[in-house]
Amino acid sequence: MISTDTTDPVNVLNTRLEILGLSLKADTTEESILQQVAFIASKMDDSNLGKLARIPSAKLLDRIAEAIELTGPAKIFIDMGATDKAEIRQAAIDSGEETALIQEGHTYHMDPVKEQGRIVANTYYIKDEGSNLSALAKGMDRADAYKEIRNGMTNIMNGRTMYISLYTRGPKGFPLSFPVVQMTDSAYVAHSAGILYRNDFEGFFEQMDLTDTYFTNLHSTGTLDTEKGRIFMDLKKETTIAFEVSYAGNALLMKKGHHRLAVNRAVKRAIEEGEFDTLSEHMFITGVKGPKDTDRMTWIVGAAPSGCGKTTTAMAGDQFIGDDLAQFLLVDNMLAVVNPECGIFGIVKDMTAESDPNIINLLKTPGKEAIFSNVLITPEGEARWTNDGRPIPEEGINFQGNWTKSMLPDTPISHGNARVTLNSEDIANFANAKAEASTGVEAKIITYSGRDPDTMPPVWIANSANEGVLIGANIVSATTATEVGADGSLKRAPWANAPFVPSELGAYMQSQFGVFNNEKLKEKPLMAGLNYFLTDKARGGESDKLLGEKQDVKVWLAWLERFKHGEAEAIDTPIGKIPTYEKLKDLFSELIDKNYTKSLYDKQFSLYLGNIISRLEYQREEYGKIKSSQKIPDLYFTELQAQIDKLNRLQAEYGDVITPDQLLATAQ
């Protein structure tokens, strides 16, 4: 018989459960766990207590209780996914974190003026004795980090509701789709996560059994004191902690925070276990059709730093799976890849009906959910953004307050990192069945790109897997508004993933060499570089405009697809293979109805040898500085020097610029 002693929290819990006809699924035989469960239940109404009773993991309940004890929320809401989605969305509106717009299904959210991007300067890995972090990462000793966490988060949720949600980062059944528990006091963050991730209560526990782990994210907006904003990644506990932040890239740490945890797992498996079969990358996944007389679909996966066109490139495919993250597994002699997400958190600047027709069509469809952040809101309640292809509005409210047209050009319509959050299922060219397949899709082509105004051609193919790794390692890109304090200067962006690599860069690089050279990989993916930010001025013109258009990326992807299947020729160069003019001319006409001239081709694909040599020598110098401390493999320097030597020989014979016709002549 259950005791009626109402002063004992365990007895109170048992009494409430008996009245509701419930019993705990969790293994709660230990008194300490029962106490934890009773503590959690004391902050719940009967509806949420019923949800709590369905959690079968005592370990998870203990983790939740620990977070509640630290942050001190008044109430607990357990999010069951689809059945609770509308209530969470309404809570975000009621709290003022989101505001409903005139378009049915649309809301907007504004972040603090000083938190419009990732707060890189206040993002830390928690360091343990003997650990060696990436040269591009910041660390804080464990004791100091948890002192800051306690100071920053103790009772931070006082008077608020904690939303507890269970997700899966990837399709159910894929061995690297890691389950996640998120705890936040922001209904906006919970709402966003429900759009971007697979919110599957039962699926969480199935994946936990499959992966034998789960990730945790604990977040609070606090008072949104930007100066106190902090983000911590605890690799040992596989948890992320953030407070005094609301920008989704900082608060929604299932995204880049848990991407870091996945990268760490992949590198450790390669270096510590010698198994070169997993990668966690900052990449889009898109499918490109073969010629009209075939039904072939080739899956292309590509890296680019945030703000450098990943979403646009993903949407340029005939079908897409993801625009930001990719999880690889070498299985059945191929590289299978999945998207940990099921939505997009895309930059809206320059997004028009011409450049991104599928997204614009979705945004015009009433009832389809969209969360805008840091855009301009007109008096009529419509979202607008910089270069949206429409007449500039006269006035509105944006990230810095009231805005009028007279404030241009000093104050733009919207922030450069203004975003929209959408569910992928709502986008016309989304490959839903492929995205949810537990086997993933085969990555046939891997691309690397950055915002490079003056050096590399629009597309080129590595001659080998090793040279492909070099393309990724040598990305240089202009900084963008995705990071607080970015000034637009050029900086190194290895693999477009370096900000998310916890371990030594050499270990990460070695894992890349190992995976792409793995003898079990029977058909190696084609590895290539993309650059559609080359400017007219860099090729003898006077304008800073791009030497081409955003829509041209459809042609670059199609050429890679055709070459992969032996249907396109190429010109050999020291940096790899570049397209021939005639094939590109045909593809431009066929795919985007554009007349592609030989003069434009020559500008885009002539190699400016001095620029390329300087770029590679710069990389050699920078990697040389950290060769010992970061254990950069000798193979990198050997491959790089071979390319530099070939370029130097060409420069000695042809001067600083060599045209495609001259390159053809050298090969004959």
Phi, psi and omega in degrees: 000139180284135180295148176261013179289101185282356178274344180267118184300329179292317178294323176299316179299311182298322178295315179298318180295319181296318180298321181277356182071032183244160170213151183288134173282332187294155175284090186245041181286332181282138182300324181296321179290320177301320178297319179297315181296319179297323179296315178298313184297333182296343181255015185240150167276176186296327180298314181285334175296323177298323177291319180301322183294346181268357180278117186268003186250112177296325179298317179294318178299323178295318179296319179295315180299320179299318180292320179295317180299322180289312191268339173065046178291158178278327184223158176238131175239118178265119186273118181264007178097233188305322183288340182250359187300313182296321180294321179292318177301316180294324177297323178295323178288315181298327182279350182087000178290331175230155177231134180290140178259175183294327179285127179303128179095348183263139171225167173226156181225138177245129175269163177303150183306323183268008179227063181259009180198187181292132180272075186303320185295337182244030178248125189227145163270141177277120187265139171250159182302130179090352180280147180235114184271169172300147177296341181260010181247157175250139180235159175220134181303147187306313182298316180292321181297313183287339171293317177295320180296314179297316180296322184276334189244353179299119180058025181293337179262017181306125179083001184247173176259133171266126176263121180250120183232147180244127186230170171233126179274078181129169181294144180299135179099343176283132189297343181246019173274092188282131176287152185223137167251127178246134177234119184214155173258012179254115176295330177297316179295317178296320178297313180299316181298324180293339176273322189272340186229162182279102184270091189228101185301307181290322180298330178305312185286329175295317179290328178296322176293323182288317185267345181062031177196174166205154177262156180232141172230124176243124185219146171216140175287338183057226177259008184056042172278099188304324182295334181267358183299132181218148174227131180233139172245119178256099184293326182294315181269356183050054180222152174238147184224130180218141177212156183061035178222152177225340177303130189303325179295341176260322187270323183270074191280003166297339182280264187283332178294311181282339169300320177299319179296320179292320176300316181300318178297317183296316181292318179298321179297321180290310189280317185274329183253350180071020180255105183264073185223007178224147174219145172236114192232158178268078192219149169277165174226116182220152181252132180243128180287151172283192179304161186302331183274012177232163174250025184288138173234121181250127184269124181248133181238132187216142180262143171201142177301156178305136179085010183243025168100014180298316182295315179300319180293318178301317182287342179287343177288163178288328171222148176229156177245322182202160183238005188215315187231151181214136178242121185254147172217127176279110183215141181054040175066017178222163176270103175274143182223142175229162174261120177299339184256169173229022178208179177234146175239078195259148175289134183263343180306132179072007180278118182229174177295332179282317185278326185222065187299324183293320179290316180298319177299320177297316183293341178271353185270115181299141176091345178278132188285137176208135174246115175269145175226132172063028173267183172268137175247121181284165178302336179278353179087033180248141178277133177224158182209168183299130177057049178270008176080014182233162178304139182294130179292160182281327185199172178167191177240130177229197189300337183251006177120210179295139183226141172230159182302332180294345182279351175287148002268358186296320179243111185290168179301312180225164178294149180298340180251021176300143190228167168223137179254125184223152172273132185300327181302336183277353184265134192302322186262023178281131180267079189299313183297318178293322182294330183261004180290131181292346179267350185070192173239161182276125177280105183270331183224135177241128178239155177227135181210165177205179179272083187249105187279344193218006190239294190273154177288173183296327180204140175205154186245132179294146179282344183204169177298321180298316178293330176296318176298323179295322178303314179295317183295334188257015177301131170238135187213147174291139177294151183233174183291000179289343178245134176297130179091000180296138183244007178083002180285158178282138176213161178290139180222065186307125178057009187056018186235353188304323179297346185245014179260113181285324191272180177306138180299328178296324178293317177298315179298319179297324178295325177295310177304317184293316181293311186285347175253007183299127182295342177284344180277092189293316177246101184291140177293148172289134182243133191214166173248145174236146174204100177251031176245013176298134184257158177300318182299326182289347181238037172095356179273190182243354187258150174273003180293156179295145177274068186142191182228162180301325183294343181298338182301333177300324180286317180299318179294319181295322178296318176300318179298314181294319180296319180304326184258018174072025184247015177211144177265165182215163177254128180284136176221168178297336181265354181138200184259136177242159184290156168276155185295313188300319180295318179295318179304314180295318182292321177299317180293316184289318190268323183230012176052050183236137175278111182260113187274156178295326180295321177292318177304313181298321178296317185286326189248001167293140180268120175272091193300320180300317179298314183293316179299315179299319180298313182291323178294324176298316178296318178301318180294314183292317177291329178297326180296332184245013185305314183283309186294328183254004175055049178292128184296145176301329182303324179301310184292324179296313180294320181295315182296325178299320178293316180299318180298317179296319179295320179298321179294319177296318181297321179297328183269322189248352184091201190281339183232133175233130184275164176301322179298320178293323177296321176299319181295324181291335182276347184270000000 
